[in-house]
Amino acid sequence: MEPKEIGVFDTKTHLSVLIEKVEQGQRFYITKRGKRVAELRPAPVDRQPLERGCAKNPEYCMAPDFDDTPDDFSEYV
Protein backbone atom coordinates (compact mmCIF):
# COMPACT_ATOMS: atom_id res chain seq x y z
CA MET A 1 0.00 0.00 0.00
CA GLU A 2 1.37 3.43 -1.01
CA PRO A 3 2.15 5.69 1.99
CA LYS A 4 -0.30 8.52 2.62
CA GLU A 5 0.93 12.12 2.67
CA ILE A 6 0.34 14.25 5.75
CA GLY A 7 1.47 17.80 6.51
CA VAL A 8 3.82 18.73 9.34
CA PHE A 9 1.08 20.54 11.29
CA ASP A 10 -1.31 17.58 11.06
CA THR A 11 1.53 15.24 12.00
CA LYS A 12 2.17 17.20 15.21
CA THR A 13 -1.54 17.44 15.96
CA HIS A 14 -2.33 13.75 15.42
CA LEU A 15 0.98 12.07 16.23
CA SER A 16 -0.43 9.57 18.74
CA VAL A 17 -3.06 8.40 16.22
CA LEU A 18 -0.41 8.15 13.48
CA ILE A 19 1.84 6.09 15.75
CA GLU A 20 -0.99 3.64 16.35
CA LYS A 21 -1.48 3.29 12.59
CA VAL A 22 2.26 2.84 12.06
CA GLU A 23 2.23 0.04 14.66
CA GLN A 24 -0.33 -1.67 12.41
CA GLY A 25 2.04 -1.38 9.44
CA GLN A 26 0.86 1.80 7.73
CA ARG A 27 3.40 4.33 6.39
CA PHE A 28 3.18 8.09 5.91
CA TYR A 29 5.11 10.72 4.00
CA ILE A 30 5.39 13.92 6.01
CA THR A 31 5.19 16.99 3.79
CA LYS A 32 6.20 20.60 4.26
CA ARG A 33 4.54 23.02 1.83
CA GLY A 34 3.61 20.08 -0.41
CA LYS A 35 7.14 18.64 -0.59
CA ARG A 36 7.96 15.27 0.99
CA VAL A 37 10.54 15.74 3.74
CA ALA A 38 10.30 12.57 5.85
CA GLU A 39 8.78 9.13 6.09
CA LEU A 40 7.03 7.71 9.14
CA ARG A 41 7.12 3.92 9.09
CA PRO A 42 7.50 0.93 11.40
CA ALA A 43 10.96 0.44 12.85
CA PRO A 44 12.96 -2.48 11.42
CA VAL A 45 12.85 -5.73 13.36
CA ASP A 46 15.99 -6.31 15.41
CA ARG A 47 18.10 -9.13 14.03
CA GLN A 48 19.26 -11.84 16.37
CA PRO A 49 23.02 -12.31 16.67
CA LEU A 50 24.49 -15.34 14.96
CA GLU A 51 24.84 -18.37 17.15
CA ARG A 52 28.27 -19.65 18.00
CA GLY A 53 29.23 -23.26 17.55
CA CYS A 54 29.17 -23.68 13.79
CA ALA A 55 32.00 -26.21 14.19
CA LYS A 56 29.49 -28.53 15.87
CA ASN A 57 27.73 -28.89 12.52
CA PRO A 58 28.46 -32.40 11.17
CA GLU A 59 29.18 -30.97 7.70
CA TYR A 60 31.81 -28.56 9.05
CA CYS A 61 35.32 -29.48 7.98
CA MET A 62 38.61 -28.05 9.17
CA ALA A 63 41.95 -28.99 7.66
CA PRO A 64 44.15 -30.96 10.07
CA ASP A 65 46.98 -28.45 9.59
CA PHE A 66 44.86 -25.30 9.92
CA ASP A 67 46.98 -23.90 12.77
CA ASP A 68 50.42 -24.84 11.35
CA THR A 69 52.71 -21.96 10.46
CA PRO A 70 53.24 -21.77 6.67
CA ASP A 71 56.81 -22.41 5.49
CA ASP A 72 57.11 -18.98 3.85
CA PHE A 73 55.67 -17.08 6.83
CA SER A 74 59.04 -15.47 7.66
CA GLU A 75 58.81 -13.49 4.39
CA TYR A 76 55.78 -11.64 5.78
CA VAL A 77 57.32 -10.69 9.13
Order of alpha helices (4+ residues) and beta strands (2+ residues): beta-alpha-alpha-beta-beta
